[in-house]
């Protein structure tokens, strides 16, 4: 049997398994390499025995232990009541045959590992964001309670950035409304208007102020028009003055 020219995959689940011997971990990697072509490995115990320089019975023990740890699945194919071949599947991820995909299974697993790393990084960043928000809340409002922490986590999960949550807390302080109910109302308004960042919030605030200023200008103009056109009060005053002077 020719040596495989694919990468071997030894997952963290295998690497850090204290119930496995060193050669059992290496054997798992060899099984993944041999599985890249068809999605499973058909090598016999003699192949592994020659590779690791040990007896075939030792290989049987390796396979039994890997199976016991739930890291491989073994399927025996029979034909006319005789064993045709043995298939060993790495059960951490059953590898897709290379002729059924545009990329190699090793690259697919690497991509999934990158996704897991990114997810772990996101969780760590979210944890840091939560700590920052809690500190600002307790420095400016009051000691935070678990229910408020849970709701803040929910806003973070809804992609509202930490700086925006802090900005909403600051606004409640500036308005002397130091309570979570008021802060939550601002955050809900942001979410309903699809505002997730401080920059979006500042744009919205600017637009609101401009509308208010325009509204006030129109109000002033209306009042000026009323004052200019309505002389009834002045006429009444003049009539009273004329009566008194008679």
C-alpha positions in Angstrom: 0.0 0.0 0.0 1.4 3.4 -1.0 1.9 6.1 1.7 -0.8 8.7 1.5 0.2 12.2 0.3 -2.7 14.0 2.1 -2.4 15.9 5.4 -3.1 14.1 8.6 -5.6 15.6 11.0 -5.2 15.2 14.8 -8.0 17.2 16.4 -7.8 18.7 19.9 -10.2 16.1 21.1 -7.6 13.5 20.2 -4.4 15.5 21.1 -5.5 16.2 24.7 -7.2 12.9 25.4 -5.4 11.4 28.4 -6.8 8.0 27.7 -4.8 7.7 24.5 -1.2 6.6 24.0 1.1 8.6 21.8 1.0 6.0 19.0 -2.8 5.8 19.2 -3.0 9.6 18.5 -0.6 9.2 15.6 -2.7 6.3 14.3 -5.8 8.5 14.4 -3.9 11.1 12.3 -2.9 8.3 9.8 -6.5 7.2 9.6 -7.6 10.7 8.6 -4.9 10.9 6.0 -6.0 7.6 4.5 -9.6 8.7 4.6 -9.1 11.8 2.5 -9.7 9.8 -0.8 -12.9 8.0 0.0 -14.0 9.3 3.3 -12.9 6.2 5.2 -9.7 4.2 5.7 -9.4 0.5 4.5 -5.8 -0.2 5.7 -5.2 -3.5 7.3 -3.6 -4.0 10.7 -0.4 -5.2 8.9 0.0 -1.7 7.3 -0.2 0.0 10.7 2.0 -2.6 12.3 4.7 -2.0 9.7 4.3 1.8 10.0 4.6 1.9 13.8 7.0 -1.0 14.1 4.8 -3.1 16.4 2.7 -6.3 16.4 -0.7 -6.5 14.7 -2.2 -7.4 18.0 -1.0 -4.0 19.3 -2.7 -2.3 16.4 -6.0 -4.2 17.3 -5.6 -2.7 20.8 -5.1 0.8 19.3 -8.2 0.5 17.2 -10.3 -0.8 20.1 -9.2 2.1 22.3 -9.9 4.7 19.6 -13.3 3.1 19.1 -14.0 3.1 22.9 -13.2 6.8 23.0 -15.8 7.4 20.3 -13.1 8.7 17.9 -13.6 6.1 15.1 -16.3 3.9 13.7 -15.5 0.6 12.2 -17.6 -1.0 9.5 -16.9 -4.5 8.1 -18.0 -5.2 4.6 -19.0 -8.8 3.8 -19.4 -10.7 0.6 -20.6 -14.3 0.4 -20.2 -14.4 4.2 -16.5 -13.5 3.9 -14.9 -10.3 5.0 -14.4 -8.1 1.9 -12.8 -5.1 3.6 -12.8 -3.1 6.8 -13.7 0.6 6.8 -12.5 2.9 9.5 -14.3 6.3 9.7 -12.9 9.1 11.8 -16.1 9.9 13.7 -15.0 13.3 14.8 -15.8 14.2 11.2 -16.6 11.7 8.5 -14.5 12.9 5.7 -16.1 13.6 2.4 -14.5 11.7 -0.6 -12.2 14.1 -2.5 -14.0 13.4 -5.8 -17.3 14.7 -4.4 -16.0 18.2 -3.4 -13.9 21.0 -4.9 -11.6 21.2 -1.9 -9.8 18.7 0.3 -11.3 17.6 3.6 -8.2 18.9 5.4 -9.0 22.4 4.1 -12.6 22.0 5.1 -11.7 21.0 8.6 -9.2 23.9 8.8 -11.9 26.3 7.7 -14.2 24.9 10.5 -11.4 25.3 13.0 -11.0 29.0 11.9 -14.7 29.5 12.4 -14.4 28.0 15.9 -11.4 30.3 16.6 -13.4 33.3 15.4 -16.4 32.3 17.5 -14.1 32.0 20.6 -12.6 35.4 19.8 -16.1 37.0 19.5 -17.1 35.5 22.8 -14.0 36.9 24.5 -14.6 40.4 22.9 -18.3 40.3 24.0 -17.2 39.4 27.5 -14.8 42.4 27.6 -17.6 44.6 26.2 -20.0 43.5 28.9 -17.4 44.2 31.6 -16.9 47.7 30.2 -20.6 48.4 30.1 -21.1 47.1 33.7 -18.3 49.3 35.0 -19.8 52.4 33.3 -23.3 51.6 34.5 -22.1 51.1 38.1 -19.9 54.2 38.1 -22.8 56.4 36.8 -26.1 54.7 37.8 -26.0 52.1 40.6 -24.9 48.6 41.3 -26.1 46.4 38.5 -28.4 43.4 39.1 -28.3 40.1 37.2 -31.5 40.7 35.2 -30.0 43.9 33.8 -26.8 42.1 32.9 -28.8 39.5 31.0 -30.7 42.2 29.1 -27.4 44.0 28.2 -26.0 40.6 26.9 -29.2 40.3 24.8 -28.5 43.7 23.2 -24.9 42.7 22.5 -26.2 39.5 20.9 -28.5 41.7 18.7 -25.3 43.4 17.4 -25.8 46.6 19.3 -22.2 47.7 20.0 -21.0 48.3 23.5 -20.1 52.0 22.9 -23.7 52.6 21.8 -25.1 51.1 25.0 -22.7 53.2 27.0 -23.8 56.3 25.0 -27.4 55.5 25.9 -26.5 55.2 29.6 -24.7 58.6 29.3 -27.8 60.2 27.8 -29.9 59.0 30.7 -27.4 60.5 33.1 -27.4 63.8 31.1 -31.2 63.9 31.3 -31.1 63.0 35.0 -33.1 59.8 34.3 -30.8 57.4 36.1 -32.6 54.1 35.8 -32.5 51.0 33.5 -36.1 51.5 32.4 -35.2 54.8 30.7 -32.0 53.4 29.2 -33.8 50.4 27.9 -36.4 52.6 26.2 -33.6 54.4 24.3 -31.9 51.1 23.3 -35.3 49.7 22.1 -35.8 52.8 20.0 -32.3 52.3 18.5 -33.0 48.7 17.8 -36.4 49.4 16.2 -34.7 52.0 13.9 -31.9 49.7 13.1 -29.3 51.8 14.9 -26.4 49.6 16.0 -23.4 51.9 16.3 -22.5 55.2 17.9 -22.0 56.8 14.5 -25.5 55.8 13.4 -26.8 57.1 16.7 -25.1 60.5 16.3 -26.4 60.9 12.8 -29.9 60.2 14.1 -29.5 62.7 16.9 -28.3 65.3 14.5 -31.3 64.7 12.2 -33.6 65.0 15.2 -32.1 68.3 16.4 -32.3 69.7 12.9 -36.0 68.8 12.7 -36.6 70.3 16.1 -34.9 73.5 15.1 -36.9 73.7 11.9 -40.1 73.1 13.8 -39.2 75.8 16.3 -38.5 78.2 13.5 -41.8 77.5 11.9 -43.5 78.1 15.2 -41.8 81.4 15.7 -42.7 82.5 12.2 -46.3 81.6 12.9 -46.4 83.6 16.1 -44.8 86.6 14.3 -47.5 86.4 11.6 -50.2 86.4 14.3 -48.7 89.3 16.1 -48.3 91.3 12.8 -51.9 90.7 11.6 -53.9 90.8 14.8 -54.5 94.3 16.0 -57.7 93.6 18.0 -56.0 93.9 21.4 -54.4 97.2 20.4 -57.8 98.5 19.1 -59.4 97.6 22.4 -56.7 99.4 24.3 -57.1 102.5 22.2 -60.9 102.5 22.6 -60.6 102.3 26.4 -58.1 105.2 26.4 -60.5 107.3 24.4 -63.3 106.7 26.8 -61.2 107.6 29.8 -60.0 110.8 28.1 -63.5 112.1 27.4 
